[in-house]
Amino acid sequence: MHLVQYKKLLCLPLLLFASYVTANDAESDKLQFSGFATIGAVYSDSEHHGYRKNVGSAGAVYSGEVDFKQHSLLGLQADWSIASGFDAVYQGVLRDLPEPSLDRYTTLAFLRYEVNTNWTVRLGRTAPDLFLLTEYRDVDFSYIWATAPNEVYGIIPYRSIDGIDVSYQQRGLGGVFKAKLFTGSSEAEISASTIVEEIKIEDIIGLSLSFDHFNWLVQAKHSQVTIANEPESNTFAIDIINTVPDFLWPNSEIFSESLLMTGEKVDYSSVSAQYQWQNWLASAELSRITSDSEVIPKISSGYAALSYQVNAHQFYSIYAFTDSDTYVFDEPGVNEVVLEELIHGVTGLMNFYSANQHTISLGWRWDITNYMASSVQWNYTKVEETGSILWLNKSEHNEVEKVNTFLLNLSMVF
């Protein structure tokens, strides 16, 4: 099914909501509204690496700036119980986006059918089941930190997929085992300092396995996608390379073809765990990105977090990292003196998706009420050379740098 067809299906929950409200006000208890919000301030001390929450953000926070756009958001959700075992969900999240539209603000819009206590089917727009925090990635109130570690959560710009998923759960061994199979398509923006690229993916197929046992949880997930369009920056580079004569770059057309991304497969795998013991909460997540594309490097990311609760206060620390291959131009027979500028551009393109950094975080969360909390967090990040995709860089600053980032959030649910 094509992406356009999926988007037409997304209108169905909205139409159902509208018809229900106008036709049956007497049973308004079947239609419930809820929401969540975050007011977030960010300060960072780098003049070159601009802090951003994820690679889709076209804005960033540089030294001397206090930003309220990166983490502030407002989410509204409607849940409609249509019949026994059959409901519809719509969720919209207002946030700063590079290409704002109703489609981009819509994060969830699906019909759900609970076949029985074991099987559930959802059709429409759902969250891609990639992370430990998949189901509440945007609800800052639901987790302790001021923000989920960028090294894992910031590198994936896709917040929803349009398609179908099937879940199965079964009690056993003192806990609950759950398996989910999902498929669909998606699109999102990836931003650089001078360009915003829309990257579409299709033929998504994913499997999520989890086991929840009282005070601990383990998960394993794997998904594969196909890149559905060619980024403009790739097309631009290919066109230039194809104009280079053979005496300056022999077989340049072979290299330019290797830059094509359309039709290439990308795999995402992760394992995660969480354990709670008395006042302590420990969590960890490891992920791996691999691809057939020459432009997308192998990326390994992860974090380990520990928190301790004292009454309404939680104190926590996080160590996070991301590591990827770095491309060095070594094509044979190329006149590197004449083509120095082009080689520099090609190297930048091949390293665009590289992510190499380590972050240590310390933070404090205060549960002000049952529905409101504040979080203060300090990040100390060492950004390695040619590994700064998670940041927005002024000019072409690819040197090693140590960056301090301070975050202050007020989050709530209602």
C-alpha positions as CSV (number, residue, x, y, z in Angstrom):
1,M,0.0,0.0,0.0
2,H,1.4,3.4,-1.0
3,L,2.0,6.2,1.5
4,V,-0.8,8.3,0.0
5,Q,-3.2,5.5,0.7
6,Y,-2.1,5.2,4.3
7,K,-2.6,9.0,4.8
8,K,-6.1,8.7,3.6
9,L,-6.7,6.0,6.2
10,L,-5.5,8.4,8.9
11,C,-8.5,10.6,8.2
12,L,-10.8,7.8,9.3
13,P,-10.4,8.2,13.1
14,L,-11.0,12.0,12.8
15,L,-14.2,11.4,10.8
16,L,-15.3,8.8,13.4
17,F,-14.7,11.3,16.2
18,A,-16.7,14.0,14.5
19,S,-19.6,11.8,13.7
20,Y,-19.7,10.4,17.2
21,V,-19.7,13.8,18.9
22,T,-22.5,15.1,16.7
23,A,-24.6,12.0,16.9
24,N,-24.3,10.8,20.5
25,D,-23.6,13.5,23.1
26,A,-25.4,11.4,25.7
27,E,-22.6,8.9,25.8
28,S,-19.8,11.4,26.0
29,D,-18.0,9.2,28.6
30,K,-16.9,7.1,25.7
31,L,-14.9,10.0,24.3
32,Q,-12.1,11.0,26.6
33,F,-9.5,13.8,26.2
34,S,-6.1,14.1,27.8
35,G,-2.9,16.0,27.3
36,F,0.6,16.7,28.2
37,A,3.0,19.6,27.9
38,T,6.6,20.7,28.5
39,I,8.1,24.1,29.0
40,G,11.8,23.5,28.4
41,A,14.8,25.9,28.5
42,V,18.2,25.0,27.1
43,Y,21.6,26.7,27.5
44,S,24.8,25.5,25.8
45,D,28.3,26.9,25.8
46,S,29.6,26.0,22.3
47,E,30.0,28.6,19.6
48,H,30.3,25.9,16.9
49,H,28.2,22.9,17.9
50,G,24.6,24.0,18.3
51,Y,22.6,21.8,20.6
52,R,19.4,20.3,19.3
53,K,17.0,17.6,20.6
54,N,17.2,15.5,17.4
55,V,18.5,15.5,13.8
56,G,15.2,16.7,12.5
57,S,15.5,20.1,14.2
58,A,16.5,23.0,11.9
59,G,17.3,25.3,14.9
60,A,19.9,25.0,17.5
61,V,21.3,26.6,20.7
62,Y,24.7,28.2,20.7
63,S,26.8,29.9,23.4
64,G,25.1,32.8,25.1
65,E,21.6,31.7,24.0
66,V,18.7,30.5,26.1
67,D,16.3,28.5,23.9
68,F,12.7,27.5,24.6
69,K,11.9,25.8,21.3
70,Q,13.9,22.6,21.5
71,H,12.1,20.9,24.3
72,S,8.8,22.8,24.7
73,L,5.7,21.1,23.3
74,L,1.9,20.7,23.8
75,G,0.2,17.3,23.2
76,L,-3.5,16.6,23.0
77,Q,-5.0,13.1,22.7
78,A,-8.6,11.9,22.2
79,D,-9.6,8.3,22.9
80,W,-12.9,7.0,21.7
81,S,-14.3,3.7,22.9
82,I,-16.5,2.8,19.9
83,A,-17.6,-0.6,21.1
84,S,-16.4,-3.5,23.3
85,G,-12.8,-4.1,22.2
86,F,-12.8,-1.5,19.5
87,D,-11.5,2.1,19.9
88,A,-9.9,5.0,18.1
89,V,-7.0,7.2,19.2
90,Y,-5.8,10.6,17.8
91,Q,-2.8,12.5,19.2
92,G,-1.4,15.8,18.0
93,V,1.8,17.3,19.3
94,L,2.6,21.0,18.7
95,R,6.4,21.6,18.7
96,D,9.0,23.4,16.7
97,L,9.3,21.7,13.3
98,P,11.4,22.5,10.2
99,E,8.3,21.9,8.0
100,P,5.2,22.5,10.1
101,S,1.9,21.0,8.9
102,L,-1.1,19.1,10.3
103,D,0.4,15.9,9.0
104,R,3.7,16.5,10.9
105,Y,1.9,17.5,14.1
106,T,-0.2,14.3,14.0
107,T,1.8,11.7,15.9
108,L,-1.0,9.1,16.4
109,A,-4.2,8.4,14.5
110,F,-5.3,4.7,14.6
111,L,-8.1,2.3,15.1
112,R,-7.5,-0.5,17.6
113,Y,-9.3,-3.8,17.8
114,E,-8.7,-6.1,20.8
115,V,-9.5,-9.5,19.3
116,N,-9.2,-11.1,22.8
117,T,-7.0,-10.8,25.9
118,N,-4.0,-12.0,23.8
119,W,-4.3,-10.4,20.4
120,T,-4.5,-6.7,19.4
121,V,-4.5,-5.1,15.9
122,R,-3.9,-1.4,15.2
123,L,-4.4,0.3,11.8
124,G,-3.3,3.9,11.0
125,R,-0.5,6.0,12.4
126,T,1.4,4.5,15.3
127,A,4.7,5.1,17.1
128,P,7.6,2.9,15.6
129,D,8.5,0.4,18.3
130,L,12.2,1.0,18.3
131,F,13.0,2.2,21.9
132,L,12.6,1.4,25.5
133,L,10.5,4.6,25.7
134,T,8.6,4.1,22.5
135,E,5.0,4.6,23.8
136,Y,5.8,7.8,25.7
137,R,8.8,9.3,23.8
138,D,7.1,12.7,23.7
139,V,5.6,12.6,27.2
140,D,8.5,14.1,29.3
141,F,6.5,13.7,32.5
142,S,6.6,9.9,32.1
143,Y,10.3,9.5,32.5
144,I,12.8,10.8,35.1
145,W,15.3,12.7,32.8
146,A,14.9,16.2,31.4
147,T,15.4,14.5,28.0
148,A,16.0,11.0,26.7
149,P,19.7,10.5,25.7
150,N,20.3,12.1,22.3
151,E,22.8,9.5,21.4
152,V,20.0,6.9,21.0
153,Y,16.8,8.9,20.7
154,G,18.1,11.9,18.8
155,I,19.5,10.1,15.8
156,I,16.1,8.7,14.6
157,P,13.8,11.5,13.2
158,Y,10.8,9.3,12.6
159,R,8.2,9.6,15.3
160,S,5.4,7.6,13.6
161,I,4.7,5.2,10.9
162,D,1.6,4.8,8.7
163,G,0.6,1.2,8.6
164,I,-0.6,-1.7,10.7
165,D,0.7,-3.6,13.7
166,V,-0.3,-6.8,15.4
167,S,0.5,-7.6,19.1
168,Y,0.3,-10.8,21.1
169,Q,0.8,-11.0,24.8
170,Q,0.8,-14.0,27.2
171,R,1.3,-14.4,30.9
172,G,4.0,-16.9,31.9
173,L,7.0,-17.3,34.2
174,G,5.5,-14.8,36.6
175,G,5.5,-12.0,34.1
176,V,4.0,-10.9,30.7
177,F,5.6,-11.7,27.4
178,K,4.6,-9.5,24.5
179,A,5.5,-9.7,20.8
180,K,4.6,-7.1,18.1
181,L,4.9,-7.2,14.3
182,F,4.5,-3.9,12.4
183,T,4.8,-2.7,8.9
184,G,4.2,0.6,7.0
185,S,5.9,3.7,5.7
186,S,7.0,7.1,7.0
187,E,8.7,10.4,6.2
188,A,10.6,13.0,8.2
189,E,13.1,15.8,7.9
190,I,16.9,15.6,8.6
191,S,18.5,19.1,8.9
192,A,22.0,20.4,8.3
193,S,23.2,23.9,8.7
194,T,22.2,24.9,5.2
195,I,19.6,22.4,4.0
196,V,16.6,20.5,5.3
197,E,16.2,17.1,3.6
198,E,13.0,15.1,3.5
199,I,13.8,11.4,3.8
200,K,11.0,8.9,3.0
201,I,11.1,5.3,4.0
202,E,8.8,2.4,2.9
203,D,8.5,-1.3,3.3
204,I,9.0,-1.0,7.0
205,I,9.0,-4.4,8.7
206,G,9.7,-4.7,12.4
207,L,9.5,-7.1,15.3
208,S,9.5,-6.2,19.0
209,L,9.8,-8.6,21.9
210,S,9.5,-7.8,25.6
211,F,9.2,-9.5,28.9
212,D,7.9,-7.6,31.9
213,H,8.4,-9.2,35.3
214,F,7.2,-7.2,38.3
215,N,10.3,-4.9,38.9
216,W,12.3,-5.6,35.8
217,L,11.8,-5.4,32.0
218,V,13.8,-6.6,29.0
219,Q,13.2,-5.8,25.4
220,A,14.7,-6.8,22.0
221,K,13.7,-5.1,18.8
222,H,14.7,-5.2,15.1
223,S,13.3,-3.4,12.1
224,Q,14.3,-2.9,8.4
225,V,13.3,0.0,6.1
226,T,13.8,0.9,2.5
227,I,14.8,4.4,1.5
228,A,12.1,5.7,-0.8
229,N,13.6,8.9,-2.2
230,E,16.9,10.5,-3.1
231,P,18.2,13.3,-0.9
232,E,18.8,16.6,-2.8
233,S,22.4,16.8,-1.5
234,N,23.2,13.4,-3.0
235,T,21.7,14.3,-6.3
236,F,23.7,17.5,-6.4
237,A,27.0,15.7,-5.6
238,I,26.3,13.0,-8.2
239,D,25.6,15.5,-10.9
240,I,28.9,17.3,-10.2
241,I,31.0,14.1,-10.0
242,N,29.5,12.9,-13.4
243,T,30.9,16.1,-15.1
244,V,34.5,15.3,-14.0
245,P,36.6,13.9,-16.9
246,D,38.3,10.5,-16.6
247,F,41.8,11.9,-16.7
248,L,41.1,13.7,-13.4
249,W,39.0,11.0,-11.8
250,P,39.0,7.6,-13.6
251,N,35.7,5.7,-13.3
252,S,34.0,8.5,-11.4
253,E,30.6,7.3,-12.6
254,I,31.0,4.1,-10.6
255,F,31.7,6.1,-7.4
256,S,28.8,8.5,-8.1
257,E,26.4,5.5,-8.4
258,S,27.5,4.3,-5.0
259,L,26.1,7.5,-3.5
260,L,22.5,6.7,-4.6
261,M,20.3,5.9,-1.6
262,T,16.9,5.1,-3.1
263,G,16.1,1.5,-2.7
264,E,18.8,0.8,-0.1
265,K,18.0,-1.1,3.1
266,V,18.6,0.2,6.6
267,D,18.4,-2.0,9.7
268,Y,17.9,-0.9,13.3
269,S,18.4,-3.3,16.2
270,S,18.2,-2.6,19.9
271,V,18.2,-4.3,23.3
272,S,17.1,-2.6,26.5
273,A,16.5,-3.4,30.1
274,Q,15.1,-1.7,33.2
275,Y,15.3,-2.8,36.9
276,Q,13.8,-1.3,40.0
277,W,15.1,-2.2,43.5
278,Q,13.7,-0.2,46.5
279,N,14.5,3.4,45.7
280,W,16.9,2.6,42.9
281,L,16.0,2.5,39.2
282,A,18.6,1.3,36.6
283,S,18.0,1.3,32.8
284,A,20.2,0.7,29.8
285,E,19.7,0.6,26.0
286,L,22.0,-0.4,23.2
287,S,21.3,0.1,19.5
288,R,22.9,-0.6,16.2
289,I,22.3,0.9,12.7
290,T,23.5,-0.9,9.6
291,S,22.8,-0.2,6.0
292,D,23.5,-1.3,2.4
293,S,24.1,2.3,1.6
294,E,27.7,3.6,1.3
295,V,26.5,7.0,2.7
296,I,25.0,5.7,5.9
297,P,27.8,4.3,8.2
298,K,27.4,1.6,10.8
299,I,26.4,3.4,14.0
300,S,26.5,1.9,17.6
301,S,24.8,3.8,20.4
302,G,23.8,3.3,23.9
303,Y,23.3,4.6,27.5
304,A,23.2,3.4,31.1
305,A,21.2,5.4,33.7
306,L,20.8,5.2,37.4
307,S,18.5,7.1,39.7
308,Y,17.7,7.2,43.4
309,Q,14.4,8.5,44.8
310,V,14.0,10.4,48.1
311,N,10.3,11.2,48.7
312,A,9.3,13.5,45.8
313,H,12.8,13.9,44.5
314,Q,14.9,11.7,42.2
315,F,18.6,12.2,41.5
316,Y,20.1,10.6,38.5
317,S,23.1,10.1,36.3
318,I,23.5,9.0,32.7
319,Y,26.4,7.8,30.6
320,A,25.6,7.8,26.8
321,F,27.7,7.2,23.7
322,T,27.5,6.9,20.0
323,D,30.2,5.6,17.7
324,S,30.3,5.3,13.9
325,D,32.7,4.7,11.0
326,T,34.5,7.7,9.5
327,Y,35.0,8.0,5.8
328,V,38.4,9.0,4.4
329,F,38.7,9.7,0.7
330,D,41.1,7.2,-1.0
331,E,39.8,6.6,-4.5
332,P,42.6,5.5,-6.8
333,G,43.9,7.7,-9.6
334,V,42.2,10.9,-8.6
335,N,43.9,14.2,-9.1
336,E,43.4,15.4,-5.5
337,V,45.2,18.8,-6.1
338,V,42.8,19.9,-8.9
339,L,39.7,18.3,-7.3
340,E,40.5,19.4,-3.7
341,E,37.3,21.3,-3.2
342,L,35.1,18.5,-4.7
343,I,36.9,15.9,-2.5
344,H,36.2,18.0,0.5
345,G,32.5,18.1,-0.3
346,V,32.4,14.4,-1.0
347,T,34.0,13.7,2.4
348,G,31.5,15.9,4.1
349,L,28.7,14.1,2.4
350,M,30.0,10.6,3.3
351,N,30.4,11.7,6.9
352,F,27.1,13.5,7.2
353,Y,25.4,10.7,9.2
354,S,28.5,10.0,11.3
355,A,27.9,10.3,15.1
356,N,30.8,10.1,17.5
357,Q,30.4,11.5,21.0
358,H,30.2,10.6,24.7
359,T,28.0,12.3,27.3
360,I,27.9,12.3,31.1
361,S,24.7,13.7,32.6
362,L,23.6,14.6,36.1
363,G,20.1,15.6,37.0
364,W,17.4,16.2,39.6
365,R,13.7,15.7,39.2
366,W,11.1,17.1,41.6
367,D,7.5,15.8,41.5
368,I,5.7,19.0,42.4
369,T,2.3,17.3,42.3
370,N,0.9,14.0,40.9
371,Y,0.5,15.8,37.5
372,M,3.5,18.2,37.4
373,A,7.3,17.8,37.7
374,S,10.4,19.8,37.1
375,S,13.8,18.5,35.9
376,V,17.2,20.1,35.9
377,Q,20.0,18.4,34.0
378,W,23.6,19.0,33.1
379,N,25.2,17.3,30.1
380,Y,29.0,17.2,29.5
381,T,29.6,16.0,26.0
382,K,32.8,15.3,24.1
383,V,32.1,15.6,20.4
384,E,34.7,13.7,18.3
385,E,36.0,14.9,14.9
386,T,33.6,14.2,12.0
387,G,31.0,12.9,14.3
388,S,28.6,15.8,15.0
389,I,25.3,14.9,13.1
390,L,23.5,15.3,16.4
391,W,24.5,18.9,16.5
392,L,24.0,21.8,14.1
393,N,27.3,23.1,13.1
394,K,28.2,26.7,12.1
395,S,30.2,26.6,8.9
396,E,32.2,23.3,8.7
397,H,33.5,22.9,12.2
398,N,34.4,19.3,12.6
399,E,37.0,19.5,15.3
400,V,36.9,17.8,18.7
401,E,35.1,19.9,21.3
402,K,33.8,19.5,24.8
403,V,30.3,21.1,25.3
404,N,28.3,21.8,28.5
405,T,24.5,21.9,28.1
406,F,22.0,22.8,30.8
407,L,18.4,21.9,30.6
408,L,15.4,23.0,32.8
409,N,12.0,21.5,32.1
410,L,8.6,21.8,33.6
411,S,6.4,18.9,32.4
412,M,2.8,18.0,33.2
413,V,-0.1,15.8,32.2
414,F,-3.8,16.7,32.3
